[in-house]
Amino acid sequence: MSTATARPRVAILGVGHVGSALARILLDAGYEVDVAASGDPQRIQLIASVVMPGARPVWAAEAVAAADVVILAIPLHRFAGLDRGMLDGKLVIDSMNYWAPTDGVQPLFEDTALTSSEIVQRELPLSTVVKTFNHIGYHEMEEDRRLPGDPDRRALGVASDDPEAAALVASLIEDVGYDTVLVESLRDGVAFEPGGPVFGARLGAADFRAAVSGEAVETALASAEVAA
């Protein structure tokens, strides 16, 4: 939806509902997008041409190597088997959620002292992780986009321990049609997770900001620990 020209190249790992929707909105905003599944890109050539025309299906390592931003849109239970090394030095957007009823119990993500994205960051020590896109349904990603200034423009949250990375991702999100609310740290992204105050909620920026206030984050962290 933006007319800006200088945009980072994006690689999306995962071509399910979330990955496909992200590819479409990024392509529509003028981004170059490579997509990759777990194997030979020829296996996704047809689905890519039909479901996300314009995206380039390539091997995962090739997509990541060429990318400025890598989006993890894989089912979270597949993260344990991901080649971590290929993500070294990359800005990585974590759009995953941990739902034990869906993914089964994942021992890697059962550490209740950390949020799921903090665990992803721990497992990718040479990458910079940004949490976003996990709190909006894939079926809403296209239909909820609005131009800047639209009173119905929805906000999405951005969490990272790196302010520059957070700002870059916020710019990308604004390009595709959403306002952004940046929280102070990756840990504060717990507010975006299932059960958090903004998960699945259609909120404008002011209401979103109020919902992820410090007190709300503390409540979300406490609830996550109790649930675990």
N, C-alpha and C positions, 0 to 999 in steps of 0.2 A: 504493500500500500504506500510505501515511501518512494520518493524519486531520487533519493541519495544514490551516489554511484560507487563510492569506496566501501565495499562490504567484505567481511571475512568469508572465506570459503568454509562450508560446513560439511562435515561427515556425520551421517546418522547410522549408528549401529543398531540394527533391528528394523524389520520392514513389516511389522504387524500393524495393528490399528493406529497406535500412537506414532510410530515412526513414519507411516505413510501420511498421516494428517500433518505432522510437522514438516515433512518434505513439501507437501502442497502449499502450505502457507508461506514457507520460506521461498520457494520458487516464485510464488505470486508476488512476493516483495522484491524480487530481483536478485536473490542470492543464488550462487552456484552451489549445488547440492550433490554430493556423492552418497550412495546408500550401499550398505553391505549387510549380508546375513552371515550365517556361520560357515558357509562353504563357498562353492563355486558360484561366481556372479551370474553365470549363464542360467542357473536355476531360477533366478529372480528377474531375468530379462523381460519376460512377458508381463509379469505382474507389475513391474516398474513402468513399462511403457503404457499400460492401461490405467493403473491406479495413481501413479505419480509421474506423468509425462514430463520429461525435461530432467529428471534425476538420472544420474549416471551410476549404474550398478557396477561395482568393482569389488575386488578382494578387500577384506577389512583392513589389512595392513596398508594397502595402497590408498584407500580412502583416508585413513588416519594420517599417513605421511604427508598427504597433500593439503590437509585441513588446517585451518586456524582455530576452529572450534569443533569439538567432537561431542555429539549428543548420544548418551547411553539410553536407548529406547528398547532395551532387551528386557524380557522377563527377569525379575530380580534373581530367581533361582539359577539363572545361567551366568550370573556375574562371577561365581566362584571359579568357573572354567575359562573365563576370559583371559586372553594374553595381556597381562598388565604392562609388560615391558613396552609394547608398541605405543602405549599412551604416555610414556615418559616425555616431559616437557610440554605437554598439551594442556590447553584449557578444555576441561571436560564438564559438560552439563549433565547432571544426574537428574533424569526425569522418572526414575524408578520409585516404586513404593514397596514396602514389605508388608505383605498380607499372608500370615501363616496359613489361614484357611484355603488360600488360593495356591500359594507357592509351596506349601508344606513348611515344616519347621526348618529354618536355615540356620545351622549353628553359627555361621559367620556373623549373622545379624541378631543374635540373641544376647549380645552384650548390652544390657540396659543402661550402662553408664554412658553410652554414646548414642547419638541419633544415627539413623541409617546412612545419611550422607557423610557423617563424621567417620563411619566405618569405611565407606567408599574412599574417602580421602586418606585414611590410614593405609588402605590397601594400594593406593596409588600415590606413594610419597613424593614422586617426582612430577606429579601433575597438579594442576590447580582446579579444584572442584567447585562448581557453582550449582546450587539447588534451585530448580524451577521447572515449570511445565508439568509437575507431578500432581498438582492440585486442580487441574482442569480436565474434564473428560475429553477423550479424543473426538467424540462426536460434537463437541462444542467449539473446538479449536478454530474451525472455519466460520461457523455461523455467528460466533460472538465477536468477531473482529469489527472494529469501528475506526473511523477517521479521528485524528486528534481533535479534541474540543467537543466531540459528540457527548452529550450529557449521559448517554447510556454506555459510554466506553468502559469496559471492564478492566480491572487491575489484576496483575499477576505479581507474585512475590519473587524476590531474588535474594538468595542467601549465599554468602561466601566469606572466607577469611581474608580474601584479597580484594580490596576496594576497586582496583583497576579492572580486574576480571569481571567483577559484579557490574561495573559501569558499562563494559563492552557488551555483556549479555543483556543488560537493560536496554541498550540501544537497539539490539537485534529484536527484542520483544516489542519495543515501540514501533519498529519498522513494520512488523507483521500485523499490528492493529490493536495493541493493548497498552494501557498505562502500566507503570511499574512502581512497586514499593520495595525499596532495599532495606533489609534488616541488617543488624550489625555484624553478625557472624554466621558461619555455617551451622553452628549449634542452634541458633534462633530459627533455623529452617524447620525445626520440629513443629512449628505452628502450621506448616504447609502439609504435614503428613496426615494420613488417615486418623480421624478423631480430633485433629487440630481445628482451631476456630475458623480457618478459611478453606479447609479442604472441600472442594466441590461447590463453594459459595460464589455466586455472581455478585461481586461488590465493586463499587467505584473506588478510586484511590483513597479518598478520605475515610470511608468506612473500613477499607482493608487495613489502612494504617492503624486505625483505632483497634481493630481486631487482633493485630499482632503486636500490641504494646508489650512492654516488659512483663507486666503482670499476667497477660494472656500466655506468653511464652512459658513462664514459670509454671502455670497451671497445666499447660500441655506436657511439659517435661514430667511433672508429678503424675499426671494421668498415665503417661507411657510407662513409667516405672511400676505403677500399681497394676496395670494391665499385664505386664510381663511377669 
